């Protein structure tokens, strides 16, 4: 008998049966929470449905059946569930929750599961370090050294270089791995709201505080609190944070009861905090509290040998999300190695996804890349046999025309293949017309003064038809 992989928490028997039937139809193996035994609880859970539950205490007792992975489990939550509001308010869980109305409709249930999957897979995949370059090996070594201890870590590096991934990996490799990992971007929250976000607030503490709310320190209790962009925190908040780090005690906004906290602090910034200290915008005593173990994440331009591995990893994530993978030809890889990557790994991830949308299952060549990534191989510079040589990766022909330095109407001394030469000119003009027409064939045909059906045939002939719109 197959083991269960989807926990259903629903006390209303008819609703529970309907939910189990619907999940079974989608290929899951649901089981009602009250029927879970010790043997089943150890299996690989895929998700949970939360419906009619008396209160949060009852919910937590059921979720305890899922073991240490409960906080990272995707959940379908009935919109009318008594605990729906509190679950959504829990920032550590909210991104893995999908509200759903009952009675269930197959289309909505399938859509909700797909939505959850697109959020779960990147979270799991994002915790994988990719690359075997020297800089990355040094980072991995430092992570292994510091992870077992509770020392504060300050992760330094440019935006998009993977600082949060470092923090998550340290947490996952630490004795606190079974407890929450809670992140907050100190630069993205207005200074007047940051105190409430960190320490929570009592009901009525300020206008809009309609209920008591836990802060990130409480949510991360026993685990790790990641303070991203700590260099953007205001000086008054720095003073309050320093007190908590020193005394391990805080108070909710509007409250007067001191609460002790047990969290590991990992902070990150793209700023030079020592320069900020000299300018008076960052406290020196807080800097030394945070930087017990500084760890610098290398920018992508210093680990270009990891490009193939990173692209392969991003392709896997795209496939998990239902998109197509994409291949980069040697000419495109050479162009990418010349790029400065100011946005680092995040920029590369965005580029791979963009090209997967534009050229699904295709091969991206240098001339197919967005202009700023092409390096010396600009579309305006590629003409005649040089373009066809680039597409077919024939350097002898490419050298003959020097990417635009030669005149395509002049016969080289060594001669040329007339058929390939004319095809190259035609492909170059077709590509320029499609670029001008945003990929719409009908508009491109007007620019080339040919019938739409004629252009479609030429696109098929040259294998360009997958990346255009039929319009």
C-alpha positions in Angstrom: 0.0 0.0 0.0 1.3 3.5 -0.9 2.2 5.7 2.0 0.4 9.0 2.5 1.9 12.3 1.4 -0.8 15.0 1.9 -2.2 15.7 5.4 -5.9 16.8 5.6 -6.9 18.7 8.7 -10.7 19.0 8.6 -13.1 18.0 11.3 -16.2 18.3 9.1 -16.6 14.7 7.7 -18.4 15.4 4.4 -15.9 18.2 3.6 -13.0 16.1 4.5 -14.1 13.3 2.2 -14.6 15.8 -0.7 -11.1 17.2 -0.2 -9.6 13.7 0.0 -11.3 12.7 -3.2 -10.2 15.8 -5.1 -6.6 15.5 -4.0 -6.6 11.8 -4.9 -7.8 12.7 -8.4 -4.8 15.1 -8.7 -2.5 12.2 -7.9 -1.8 12.9 -4.3 -2.2 10.3 -1.4 -4.2 12.2 1.2 -4.8 11.1 4.7 -7.1 12.5 7.4 -5.1 14.0 10.3 -6.9 11.9 13.0 -5.8 8.7 11.2 -2.1 9.5 11.1 0.0 7.1 13.1 3.7 7.2 13.9 4.8 5.1 10.9 3.0 7.4 8.4 4.3 10.6 10.1 7.8 9.8 9.0 7.0 9.8 5.2 7.8 12.5 2.7 5.0 15.0 3.0 4.0 17.1 0.0 1.5 19.4 1.6 -1.3 19.9 4.0 -4.9 21.1 3.8 -6.2 23.2 6.7 -10.0 23.6 7.1 -12.2 23.5 10.2 -10.0 23.7 13.2 -11.0 25.0 16.6 -7.9 27.1 17.3 -4.2 27.5 16.7 -3.2 25.1 19.5 -5.2 22.3 17.8 -3.7 23.1 14.5 -0.1 23.0 15.8 -0.8 19.6 17.4 -1.8 18.2 14.0 1.1 19.9 12.2 3.4 18.3 14.8 2.7 15.0 13.0 4.6 16.4 10.0 7.9 16.6 12.0 10.5 19.2 11.6 9.6 20.2 8.1 6.1 21.5 9.0 7.0 25.2 8.8 8.3 24.8 5.3 5.4 22.8 4.0 3.0 24.2 1.4 -0.6 24.6 2.6 -4.0 24.8 1.1 -6.1 26.8 3.6 -9.9 27.0 3.4 -10.9 30.6 3.1 -13.5 30.1 5.9 -11.1 28.3 8.2 -11.1 29.8 11.8 -7.2 29.9 11.6 -6.9 31.3 8.1 -6.2 34.9 9.3 -3.5 33.9 11.8 -1.8 31.7 9.3 -1.6 34.4 6.7 -0.3 36.8 9.3 2.6 34.5 10.0 5.3 35.9 7.7 7.4 32.8 8.0 4.6 30.7 6.5 2.5 33.1 4.4 4.5 32.6 1.2 3.6 28.9 1.2 -0.1 29.3 1.7 -2.9 29.3 -0.9 -6.4 30.2 0.2 -9.2 28.2 -1.5 -13.0 28.5 -1.4 -15.2 25.5 -0.7 -17.0 23.7 -2.2 -13.9 22.7 -4.3 -13.7 23.2 -8.0 -11.2 21.0 -9.9 -9.8 24.0 -12.0 -9.3 26.1 -8.9 -7.7 23.3 -6.9 -5.3 22.4 -9.7 -4.4 26.1 -10.2 -3.8 26.5 -6.4 -1.4 23.5 -6.4 0.5 24.8 -9.4 0.8 28.2 -7.7 2.2 26.5 -4.6 4.6 24.4 -6.6 6.1 27.5 -8.3 6.8 29.0 -4.9 8.1 25.8 -3.2 10.5 24.7 -5.9 12.5 27.9 -6.1 12.8 28.0 -2.3 14.2 24.5 -2.3 16.4 25.1 -5.3 17.7 28.4 -4.1 19.4 26.7 -1.1 21.8 25.0 -3.5 25.2 26.5 -3.9 26.4 26.2 -7.5 29.9 26.5 -8.8 33.4 25.0 -8.3 35.5 28.1 -8.8 38.1 29.1 -6.4 36.1 31.9 -4.8 33.1 29.7 -4.3 35.2 26.9 -2.7 36.5 29.5 -0.2 32.9 30.6 0.6 31.8 27.0 1.1 34.7 26.3 3.4 34.0 29.4 5.6 30.3 28.4 5.8 31.2 24.9 7.0 33.5 26.4 9.7 31.0 29.0 11.1 27.7 27.1 10.8 28.0 24.9 13.9 28.4 27.9 16.2 26.0 30.7 17.2 28.4 33.5 16.3 27.0 36.5 14.5 27.8 36.5 10.8 28.1 39.6 8.6 27.7 38.7 4.9 29.2 41.3 2.5 28.8 41.5 -1.2 27.3 43.3 -4.1 23.5 43.3 -4.8 22.4 40.1 -6.4 25.5 38.1 -5.5 23.6 35.6 -3.2 24.0 37.0 0.3 20.6 35.5 1.4 21.6 32.2 0.0 24.7 32.3 2.3 22.6 33.0 5.3 20.1 30.2 4.5 22.9 27.7 3.9 24.5 28.6 7.3 21.1 28.1 9.0 20.5 24.8 7.2 24.0 23.5 8.2 23.6 24.6 11.8 22.1 22.9 14.9 19.2 25.4 14.5 18.1 23.9 11.2 14.9 22.5 12.6 13.8 26.0 13.8 12.6 28.9 11.7 14.7 31.0 9.3 13.2 34.5 9.2 14.4 37.2 6.9 13.7 40.9 6.8 15.0 43.6 4.5 15.8 46.5 6.7 16.1 48.9 3.7 12.7 48.0 2.3 10.6 48.9 5.4 10.1 52.6 6.4 12.0 53.5 9.5 8.8 54.3 11.5 7.5 50.7 10.8 10.7 48.7 11.2 10.5 48.6 15.0 7.1 47.0 14.9 8.3 44.5 12.2 11.2 43.5 14.3 9.8 43.4 17.8 6.0 43.2 17.2 3.3 45.4 18.7 0.4 45.2 21.1 -3.2 45.9 20.1 -3.8 49.7 20.0 -0.1 50.6 20.1 -0.6 52.9 17.2 -3.2 53.8 14.5 -4.0 50.6 12.5 -2.7 48.2 15.2 -6.1 46.4 15.4 -4.6 43.3 17.0 -1.5 42.1 18.7 1.2 41.0 16.3 4.4 39.0 16.7 7.7 40.5 15.4 10.5 38.8 13.5 12.4 38.2 16.7 9.5 36.1 18.1 8.9 34.3 14.8 12.5 33.3 14.6 12.7 32.1 18.2 15.2 29.3 18.5 16.3 29.8 14.9 18.0 32.4 12.7 17.1 36.0 12.0 18.5 37.4 8.8 18.8 41.1 8.7 19.3 42.0 5.0 20.6 45.4 4.0 21.5 46.3 7.6 23.5 49.3 6.3 20.2 51.0 5.4 18.9 50.9 9.0 18.3 54.3 10.7 20.5 55.3 13.6 17.6 55.3 16.2 16.8 51.7 15.2 20.5 50.8 15.4 20.4 51.8 19.0 17.4 49.6 19.8 18.8 46.7 17.8 22.1 47.0 19.7 20.3 46.8 23.0 18.6 43.5 22.0 21.8 42.0 20.8 23.6 42.9 24.0 20.8 41.9 26.5 18.8 39.4 24.4 15.7 41.1 25.7 13.1 43.2 23.8 9.6 44.7 24.2 6.8 44.9 21.7 5.8 48.3 20.6 3.1 49.6 23.0 4.0 46.9 25.6 6.0 47.0 28.8 6.7 43.3 29.3 10.3 42.3 28.6 10.7 39.2 26.5 13.8 37.1 26.2 14.9 35.9 22.8 17.1 33.1 21.5 18.0 33.8 17.9 21.1 33.6 15.8 21.8 36.9 14.0 23.1 36.9 10.4 23.3 40.4 8.8 24.1 41.4 5.2 24.9 44.5 3.3 26.2 45.8 0.0 27.6 48.9 1.7 31.1 49.5 3.1 30.1 49.8 6.8 33.5 51.1 7.8 33.0 54.0 5.5 29.5 54.5 6.9 31.0 54.6 10.4 33.4 57.4 9.3 30.4 59.3 7.9 28.5 58.8 11.1 25.6 56.9 9.5 26.4 53.5 11.2 27.3 52.8 14.8 30.7 51.3 15.4 29.6 49.3 18.4 26.8 47.7 16.4 29.3 46.9 13.6 31.5 45.0 15.9 28.5 43.1 17.4 27.5 42.0 13.9 30.8 41.3 12.3 32.1 38.6 14.6 32.6 36.4 11.5 32.6 38.5 8.3 32.1 36.6 5.1 32.3 38.1 1.6 30.4 36.8 -1.4 32.3 37.2 -4.6 30.7 39.0 -7.5 29.9 37.0 -10.6 32.6 38.7 -12.7 35.2 37.0 -10.4 33.7 33.5 -10.9 33.0 33.4 -14.6 34.0 29.8 -14.8 30.8 29.0 -12.9 28.6 30.4 -15.7 27.8 27.0 -17.3 26.9 25.4 -14.0 24.8 28.4 -13.0 22.9 28.4 -16.4 22.3 24.7 -16.0 20.9 25.2 -12.5 18.6 28.0 -13.7 17.4 25.8 -16.5 16.4 23.1 -14.0 14.4 25.7 -12.0 12.6 26.9 -15.1 11.6 23.3 -16.1 10.3 22.8 -12.5 8.1 25.9 -13.0 6.8 24.6 -16.3 8.9 26.7 -18.6 11.3 25.5 -21.3 15.1 25.2 -20.9 17.4 27.1 -23.2 20.9 26.4 -24.7 23.6 29.0 -25.2 25.9 28.5 -28.2 29.7 29.0 -27.7 29.4 32.4 -29.4 26.8 33.5 -26.7 28.9 32.0 -23.9 31.9 34.0 -25.1 29.8 37.2 -25.1 28.5 36.5 -21.6 32.0 36.1 -20.3 32.8 39.6 -21.6 29.8 41.2 -19.7 30.5 43.0 -16.4 27.4 41.5 -14.6 26.6 44.5 -12.3 23.5 42.6 -11.2 25.5 39.4 -10.5 23.8 36.0 -10.2 20.3 37.6 -10.1 21.0 39.3 -13.4 22.1 36.0 -15.0 19.0 34.3 -13.7 16.8 36.9 -15.2 18.6 36.7 -18.5 18.2 32.9 -18.7 14.5 33.1 -18.0 14.1 35.9 -20.6 15.8 33.8 -23.3 13.9 30.7 -22.3 10.7 32.7 -23.0 11.9 34.2 -26.3 13.6 31.0 -27.6 12.0 28.0 -26.0 14.0 24.8 -26.7 16.3 26.8 -29.0 19.9 27.7 -29.1 20.8 31.2 -28.2 23.7 32.7 -30.2 25.5 35.9 -29.6 23.4 37.9 -32.0 20.2 36.6 -30.2 21.2 38.1 -26.9 19.9 41.5 -25.8 22.2 44.2 -27.1 24.0 45.0 -23.9 25.1 41.4 -23.6 26.4 40.9 -27.2 29.8 42.5 -26.6 31.6 43.1 -29.9 29.0 41.1 -31.8 26.3 43.8 -32.3 23.4 43.0 -34.6 24.1 46.2 -36.6 27.7 45.1 -37.1 26.8 41.6 -38.3 26.1 41.4 -42.1 26.2 38.9 -45.0 28.4 35.9 -44.6 29.5 37.1 -41.1 26.0 36.5 -39.8 25.6 33.1 -41.3 29.1 32.2 -40.1 28.1 33.3 -36.6 24.9 31.2 -36.8 26.8 28.1 -38.1 30.0 29.0 -36.0 32.3 29.0 -39.1 35.2 31.2 -38.0 37.0 31.1 -41.4 34.1 32.8 -43.2 33.6 35.2 -40.2 37.2 36.3 -40.3 36.9 37.1 -44.0 34.4 39.8 -43.3 35.6 40.9 -39.9 32.0 41.5 -38.6 31.2 44.5 -40.7 34.7 45.7 -41.7 34.4 44.2 -45.1 31.9 45.2 -47.9 29.4 42.4 -48.5 29.3 43.4 -52.2 33.0 43.0 -52.7 34.4 39.5 -53.6 37.2 38.5 -51.2 40.5 37.3 -52.7 40.0 33.8 -51.5 36.4 33.7 -52.9 33.2 32.8 -51.1 30.2 30.4 -51.2 27.7 32.5 -53.0 24.7 30.5 -51.7 25.7 31.0 -48.1 26.7 34.6 -48.6 23.2 35.5 -50.1 21.5 33.5 -47.3 23.4 35.4 -44.7 22.4 38.7 -46.1 18.8 37.5 -46.3 18.8 36.2 -42.7 20.3 39.5 -41.5 17.6 41.6 -43.1 14.8 39.2 -41.9 16.1 39.4 -38.3 16.3 43.2 -38.5 12.8 43.4 -39.8 11.5 41.1 -37.1 13.3 43.1 -34.4 11.7 46.3 -35.7 8.3 44.6 -35.8 8.7 43.2 -32.3 8.5 39.7 -33.8 5.2 40.1 -35.6 5.5 38.4 -39.0 2.8 40.4 -40.8 4.5 43.7 -39.9 8.0 42.4 -40.8 6.7 41.2 -44.2 5.5 44.8 -44.9 8.9 46.2 -44.1 10.5 43.6 -46.5 7.9 44.2 -49.2 7.0 40.5 -49.4 3.8 38.5 -48.9 3.3 37.2 -45.3 3.2 33.6 -46.6 6.6 34.1 -48.4 8.2 35.4 -45.2 6.7 32.4 -43.2 8.3 30.0 -45.7 11.7 31.7 -45.4 11.4 31.6 -41.6 10.8 27.9 -41.8 13.7 27.4 -44.2 16.1 29.2 -41.8 14.7 27.7 -38.6 13.6 31.1 -37.2 9.9 30.4 -36.9 9.9 29.4 -33.2 10.8 32.9 -31.9 8.2 35.0 -33.7 4.6 35.9 -33.4 2.1 34.9 -36.1 0.2 38.2 -36.0 
